[in-house]
């Protein structure tokens, strides 16, 4: 999930006051995903992939 998509969840949730179900319907995603990113305070950190040599 990209940071811009997560910011979109937060904008819809906090500034526009949409419910989790409305966000899920608007973005065509599962409501659990909308809840996870809409209610979370921190952005997820990107995982660094270590290459084996």
Kinemage of the C-alpha trace (Angstrom):
@kinemage 1
@onewidth
@group {chain A} dominant
@subgroup {mainchain}
@vectorlist {calphas} color= white
{ca unk a 1} P 0.000 0.000 0.000
{ca unk a 2} L 1.448 3.356 -1.019
{ca unk a 3} L 1.750 6.299 1.347
{ca unk a 4} L -0.469 8.389 -0.945
{ca unk a 5} L -3.230 5.777 -0.715
{ca unk a 6} L -2.957 5.732 3.069
{ca unk a 7} L -3.158 9.520 3.145
{ca unk a 8} L -6.323 9.236 1.052
{ca unk a 9} L -7.844 6.917 3.701
{ca unk a 10} L -6.931 9.378 6.437
{ca unk a 11} L -8.332 12.354 4.519
{ca unk a 12} L -11.646 10.623 3.896
{ca unk a 13} L -11.825 9.464 7.505
{ca unk a 14} L -10.713 12.583 9.362
{ca unk a 15} L -11.507 15.567 7.155
{ca unk a 16} L -14.618 14.383 5.335
{ca unk a 17} L -15.966 12.323 8.226
{ca unk a 18} L -16.758 9.213 6.189
{ca unk a 19} L -17.350 5.917 7.942
{ca unk a 20} L -15.145 2.893 7.354
{ca unk a 21} L -17.902 1.280 5.273
{ca unk a 22} L -18.284 4.389 3.115
{ca unk a 23} L -14.526 4.550 2.523
{ca unk a 24} L -14.466 0.862 1.603
{ca unk a 25} L -17.344 1.329 -0.861
{ca unk a 26} L -15.823 4.476 -2.374
{ca unk a 27} L -12.398 2.911 -2.933
{ca unk a 28} L -13.706 -0.602 -3.716
{ca unk a 29} L -11.646 -2.247 -0.974
{ca unk a 30} L -12.360 -4.547 1.942
{ca unk a 31} L -13.622 -2.658 5.007
{ca unk a 32} L -10.940 -4.286 7.167
{ca unk a 33} L -8.271 -2.714 4.962
{ca unk a 34} L -9.992 0.675 5.211
{ca unk a 35} L -10.151 0.339 9.000
{ca unk a 36} L -6.535 -0.752 9.281
{ca unk a 37} L -5.168 2.262 7.432
{ca unk a 38} L -7.867 4.805 8.270
{ca unk a 39} L -7.622 4.411 12.033
{ca unk a 40} L -3.886 3.769 12.313
{ca unk a 41} L -1.783 6.672 13.619
{ca unk a 42} L 1.497 5.733 11.979
{ca unk a 43} L 2.364 5.041 8.389
{ca unk a 44} L 3.670 1.532 7.775
{ca unk a 45} L 7.399 1.330 7.231
{ca unk a 46} L 8.742 -0.099 4.031
{ca unk a 47} L 10.556 -3.385 4.347
{ca unk a 48} L 14.069 -3.490 3.001
{ca unk a 49} L 14.886 -6.593 1.026
{ca unk a 50} L 18.324 -7.980 1.676
{ca unk a 51} L 19.971 -9.640 -1.261
{ca unk a 52} L 22.027 -12.733 -0.735
{ca unk a 53} L 25.353 -12.954 -2.429
